[in-house]
Structures are given as C-alpha cells and as structure tokens.
Amino acid sequence: MQSGAWALKTLDAKAEAGRALPLSATDAALTKELVTLENRFFFHHYNLDPVEKRLERLELLTLGQSQYGTNNSRLGRLQASIHERDREAAQVMAKASLPAAPVKATIRCFQLSSGAF
C-alpha cells in the first residue's frame, strides 16, 4: 500500500515529466492559438489542463456543445465559428453606426381663423 505523500510525489513527478516533453510544431501552434482564445474569452489561460479539456471549454462557451474530431480539426471549426460571428457582429455594428438618412423637414403653416375656436 502506498502512502499519500509517496503518491503525491509520484503524481508530481509524472506531471513534471509530461511538461518536460518538447512540443511538436503543430502542438506548439495549437497551444499558442488556445492561449489566444482563452485570454480573449476567459481573460487567462489554462495551460495546466489537457488540450482536449481546453478545447471543450471553449466549444461549450462559443458553440454550446463539445465537438468531435482531432484537436486540430476541433480548433479549426472553433476558429471558423468565431470568425463568422465576429464578421456578423461587425456588420451589425457598421449598420448601427451609419448616420440616419437626413429627414426633410416640412413646415406647414396653418392659418387659424377667428371662428376656429
């Protein structure tokens, strides 16, 4: 039977070993994109969480449900969805900021006769 302290040391060693592994170019790019999106939506990143959990968190926030597929395909769909929503929001804001068409003021003068009241 393992003691609690020994088990914690083992977990810490495994976590350190996992972080010490060099990231491939695609993993590094994926992590960089995740940090960017997390900072945008959550104002901090979740580097200690697995990539799958980080993707799921962003998908739930932006898409309403978690997606399937490889990490790269999930990130691609997430980015495409965010890009599309940003484009739609920009169009709405552009329409809202357009000055209203000038209204032609027409002045109508009514002459009141003394018998009108």
ZIMO-V485515 format. One record per residue. N is the residue number from 1. OMEGA is omega in degrees with one decimal (NA if undefined). NEAR is the number of other ideal C-beta (glycine too) atoms within 12 Angstrom. Layout:
BEGIN
N:OMEGA:NEAR  N:OMEGA:NEAR
END
This chain:
BEGIN
1:-177.1:5  2:175.0:10  3:-179.7:9  4:-179.4:10  5:179.9:10  6:180.0:12  7:178.0:13  8:178.4:13  9:179.2:14  10:178.1:15  11:178.6:15  12:-179.9:14  13:178.5:14  14:178.7:14  15:178.3:16  16:179.7:13  17:178.4:11  18:179.5:16  19:-176.8:15  20:-179.5:10  21:178.1:12  22:178.7:9  23:173.7:17  24:-178.4:12  25:-179.8:11  26:177.4:16  27:178.7:19  28:178.7:15  29:178.6:19  30:179.5:28  31:179.2:28  32:178.6:19  33:177.8:27  34:178.7:36  35:179.4:24  36:-179.4:20  37:179.4:30  38:177.7:28  39:179.4:17  40:-173.2:19  41:-175.7:22  42:179.6:19  43:170.6:10  44:-178.3:15  45:-178.8:22  46:-176.2:23  47:-179.0:18  48:178.6:15  49:175.2:20  50:-178.2:19  51:-178.7:31  52:179.4:21  53:179.1:19  54:176.9:33  55:-179.7:35  56:179.9:25  57:179.2:26  58:178.8:37  59:179.7:29  60:-179.5:17  61:-171.8:21  62:-175.6:29  63:179.5:22  64:177.6:11  65:178.5:15  66:-175.3:20  67:179.0:25  68:175.9:14  69:178.4:15  70:179.4:16  71:-179.5:28  72:179.6:22  73:177.7:16  74:178.5:31  75:178.7:34  76:177.8:20  77:179.1:24  78:179.5:36  79:178.9:26  80:179.3:17  81:179.8:23  82:178.9:24  83:-179.9:16  84:179.2:16  85:176.7:18  86:179.3:16  87:178.6:14  88:179.3:14  89:178.1:14  90:177.8:14  91:178.6:14  92:179.8:13  93:179.2:12  94:178.2:12  95:-178.7:12  96:-176.8:11  97:177.4:10  98:177.0:10  99:179.1:9  100:178.2:8  101:-178.4:6  102:179.5:6  103:178.4:7  104:179.3:6  105:175.9:6  106:179.9:6  107:178.2:6  108:178.7:6  109:176.3:6  110:177.4:7  111:179.4:7  112:175.6:8  113:-177.4:7  114:-178.8:6  115:-176.8:5  116:-177.4:7  117:NA:5
END
